Amino acid sequence: MALTRPRLALLGLIVVVLSYGIAGAIDPKPWQLTTLVVGALLALSGASALNQAIEITADRQMRRTADRPVPSGRIGRAGAAAFGLTLVAIGIVMLARINMQTAGWAAAGVLSYVLVYTPLKSKTSLSTVIGAVPGAIPTLMGWAAATGSLSATAWSLFWILFLWQMPHFLAVAWMYRLDYARAGFRMLPDVDADGDAATWQVLAYGAALVPVSLLPSMIGPAGPGYFIGAVLLGAAYLGFGLQLKRTRSGTAARALLRASVIYLPLLLGLLALDVLAL
């Protein structure tokens, strides 16, 4: 269970399900949703296990990860990799029963996360931006499962999730920058000693998120209720980013992280309710 990083997998699964609900609100299919939930959960969980198998050396160097099953020695590296590959394979096969596009996006998310983002973390601080791509792919998985294709609204959800992740990731990197430096990860708050560049990026991505989050009302199915809610949520999220910019403290970074975890389900849940109401 610890290998699957259940909280991270659950957040990704929430995004998949809400995206599916927004796309197929008029005609949901119980068998399809069940297959999507199980398949996506297996693929997301397997990706986390593979990540831990790859990063065993770095995880041993960081206090926050040293007690994970692989670096602590409770589970062998080969066993973790086999477990992760098995979960991913079963998950993608299940998603292929829905349609190949859903399975294809799941495979793209796993591959980009494990083979691109993970090794780049020790080479460039831009890995955070690259890692936001597989992090946003669950929106496309859910939409493709419901409709078999991707619309402009689906891509607007992708970009919402992409932009949302950056303040979230940077808050985590700020809180654990000493740990990341010890492990050799080149996270922006580590290479940016005074925090100026990192906090400006938090504000830039947070500000960009506000207009992008309005796209479902402008080009898609959402109405004025979602529009107003997205403005208020975006302003609040940006406010937490501004507080980090002003204080550059661990307390402000933790508050931003908590706000980010609340913001996303609220925004997507509001969108799903608004679409259902219409």
C-alpha positions in Angstrom: 0.0 0.0 0.0 2.8 2.4 0.8 4.4 1.7 -2.5 1.3 3.1 -4.3 1.4 6.4 -2.4 -2.4 6.3 -2.0 -3.0 10.0 -1.3 -1.3 11.0 -4.5 -3.1 8.2 -6.4 -6.5 9.3 -4.9 -6.0 12.9 -6.0 -5.2 11.8 -9.6 -8.3 9.5 -9.5 -10.5 12.3 -8.3 -9.4 14.3 -11.4 -10.1 11.4 -13.7 -13.6 10.8 -12.3 -14.6 14.5 -12.3 -13.3 14.9 -15.8 -15.3 11.9 -16.8 -18.4 13.3 -15.1 -18.1 16.7 -16.8 -17.7 15.1 -20.2 -20.4 12.5 -19.8 -22.8 14.1 -17.4 -25.8 13.5 -19.6 -25.3 9.8 -20.1 -23.0 8.2 -17.5 -22.3 4.4 -17.9 -21.9 2.6 -14.6 -19.8 -0.3 -16.1 -17.6 2.2 -17.9 -17.1 4.3 -14.8 -16.2 1.3 -12.7 -13.6 0.1 -15.2 -12.2 3.6 -15.4 -11.9 3.9 -11.7 -10.1 0.6 -11.2 -7.9 0.9 -14.3 -6.9 4.4 -13.6 -6.2 3.7 -9.9 -3.9 0.7 -10.9 -2.0 2.8 -13.5 -1.5 5.7 -11.1 -0.5 3.5 -8.2 1.9 1.5 -10.4 3.6 4.7 -11.6 4.3 5.6 -8.0 5.8 2.2 -7.3 8.1 2.5 -10.3 9.2 6.0 -9.3 10.2 4.6 -5.9 12.1 1.8 -7.5 14.1 4.2 -9.7 14.7 6.8 -7.0 15.9 4.5 -4.2 19.3 6.2 -3.8 17.9 9.7 -3.7 15.0 8.7 -1.4 17.6 7.3 1.1 19.1 10.8 1.4 15.9 12.6 2.2 14.3 12.6 5.6 10.8 12.7 4.2 11.3 9.7 2.0 13.9 7.6 3.8 11.3 5.4 5.5 9.5 4.5 2.3 9.4 0.7 1.7 12.2 0.5 -0.9 14.9 2.9 0.6 14.2 1.5 4.1 14.9 -2.0 2.7 11.5 -3.5 3.6 10.8 -4.2 -0.1 13.5 -5.0 -2.7 14.0 -2.8 -5.7 13.3 -5.5 -8.2 10.1 -6.5 -6.3 8.9 -2.9 -6.3 9.6 -2.6 -10.0 7.8 -5.8 -10.8 4.8 -4.8 -8.6 4.6 -1.4 -10.3 4.9 -2.8 -13.8 2.2 -5.4 -13.0 -0.2 -2.7 -11.7 0.4 -0.5 -14.7 0.0 -3.3 -17.2 -3.3 -4.5 -15.7 -4.6 -0.9 -15.4 -3.9 -0.1 -19.1 -5.4 -3.3 -20.3 -8.6 -2.5 -18.3 -8.7 1.1 -19.7 -8.3 -0.4 -23.2 -11.7 -2.1 -22.7 -13.2 1.4 -22.6 -11.3 2.7 -25.7 -7.7 2.8 -26.9 -7.5 6.6 -26.5 -8.0 6.3 -22.7 -5.4 3.5 -22.5 -3.0 5.5 -24.7 -3.2 8.6 -22.5 -2.7 6.5 -19.4 0.4 4.9 -20.9 1.7 8.3 -22.0 1.2 9.6 -18.5 3.1 6.7 -16.9 5.9 6.8 -19.4 6.5 10.5 -19.2 6.4 10.5 -15.4 8.7 7.5 -15.0 11.1 7.8 -17.9 11.2 11.6 -18.5 10.3 13.6 -15.3 11.9 11.2 -12.8 15.4 11.2 -14.3 15.3 14.9 -15.1 14.8 15.9 -11.4 18.5 15.5 -10.7 19.5 17.4 -13.9 17.4 20.6 -14.2 14.9 22.7 -12.3 12.8 22.7 -15.4 11.8 19.1 -14.5 9.0 20.7 -12.4 7.4 22.1 -15.6 7.9 18.9 -17.5 6.4 16.9 -14.6 3.3 19.0 -14.8 2.5 17.3 -18.1 1.9 13.8 -16.8 0.3 15.3 -13.8 -2.4 16.9 -16.0 -3.0 13.9 -18.2 -5.7 12.4 -15.9 -8.1 15.1 -17.2 -7.6 13.7 -20.7 -8.1 10.1 -19.5 -11.4 10.9 -18.0 -12.7 12.9 -20.9 -11.6 10.3 -23.5 -13.3 7.5 -21.5 -16.6 9.4 -21.6 -16.5 10.6 -25.2 -13.9 8.7 -27.1 -12.3 12.0 -28.2 -11.0 15.3 -26.9 -12.7 18.6 -27.2 -11.5 22.2 -26.5 -13.0 21.9 -23.1 -11.0 18.8 -22.4 -7.8 20.7 -23.2 -8.9 23.6 -21.1 -9.1 21.2 -18.1 -5.6 19.9 -19.0 -4.2 23.4 -18.9 -6.1 24.2 -15.6 -4.4 21.2 -14.0 -1.0 22.0 -15.6 -1.0 25.6 -14.2 -2.5 24.5 -10.8 0.4 22.1 -10.3 3.2 24.7 -10.5 2.4 26.7 -7.2 1.6 23.3 -5.6 5.0 21.8 -6.7 7.0 24.9 -5.8 5.4 25.0 -2.3 6.5 21.4 -1.7 10.0 22.2 -3.1 10.2 25.2 -0.8 9.2 23.3 2.3 11.7 20.5 1.6 14.4 22.3 -0.3 17.2 21.2 2.0 16.0 17.6 1.6 16.0 17.9 -2.1 19.4 19.4 -2.2 20.7 16.6 0.0 19.4 14.1 -2.6 20.8 16.0 -5.5 17.5 17.1 -7.0 17.8 20.5 -8.8 14.5 22.0 -7.6 14.1 25.8 -8.2 13.9 26.8 -4.5 17.3 25.0 -4.1 19.1 26.7 -7.0 17.4 30.0 -6.3 18.9 30.9 -2.9 16.8 34.0 -2.0 13.6 32.5 -3.3 12.9 35.5 -5.7 12.6 33.5 -8.9 10.5 30.7 -7.2 8.0 33.0 -5.6 7.6 35.1 -8.8 6.8 31.9 -10.6 4.2 31.0 -8.0 2.5 34.3 -8.7 2.9 34.1 -12.5 1.4 30.6 -12.7 -1.3 31.5 -10.1 -2.3 34.6 -12.1 -2.4 32.7 -15.4 -4.6 30.1 -13.8 -7.4 32.5 -13.1 -8.3 33.3 -16.8 -7.6 29.8 -17.9 -10.0 28.4 -15.3 -12.7 30.5 -16.9 -12.4 28.8 -20.2 -15.1 26.1 -19.5 -17.6 28.9 -19.2 -16.3 30.7 -22.3 -15.9 27.8 -24.7 -17.6 24.9 -23.0 -20.7 23.8 -21.1 -20.3 25.7 -17.8 -22.6 28.6 -16.8 -22.3 31.8 -14.7 -22.3 29.8 -11.4 -19.0 28.1 -12.3 -17.6 31.4 -13.7 -18.1 33.2 -10.4 -16.9 30.3 -8.3 -13.7 30.0 -10.5 -12.9 33.7 -10.1 -13.3 33.5 -6.3 -11.3 30.3 -5.9 -8.6 31.6 -8.3 -8.3 34.8 -6.3 -8.0 32.9 -3.0 -5.3 30.6 -4.5 -3.4 33.5 -5.8 -3.7 35.2 -2.4 -1.9 32.3 -0.8 0.8 32.6 -3.4 1.1 36.3 -2.7 1.6 35.5 1.0 4.5 33.2 0.1 6.0 35.9 -2.0 5.8 38.4 0.8 7.1 36.3 3.7 9.1 33.5 1.9 8.5 31.3 5.0 7.9 27.6 5.5 4.5 28.4 7.1 3.3 30.3 4.0 4.5 27.5 1.8 2.6 24.9 3.8 -0.5 27.1 3.7 -0.2 27.4 -0.1 0.2 23.6 -0.3 -3.0 23.0 1.7 -4.9 25.6 -0.4 -3.8 23.9 -3.6 -5.2 20.5 -2.4 -8.5 22.2 -1.5 -8.7 24.4 -4.6 -8.6 21.6 -7.3 -11.4 19.3 -6.1 -13.6 22.3 -5.3 -13.0 23.8 -8.8 -13.6 20.6 -10.7 -16.5 19.6 -8.4 -18.1 23.0 -9.0 -17.7 22.6 -12.8 -19.3 19.1 -12.6 -22.3 20.4 -10.6 -22.7 23.4 -12.9 -22.7 21.1 -16.0 -25.2 18.7 -14.4 -27.5 21.7 -13.5 -27.5 22.8 -17.1 
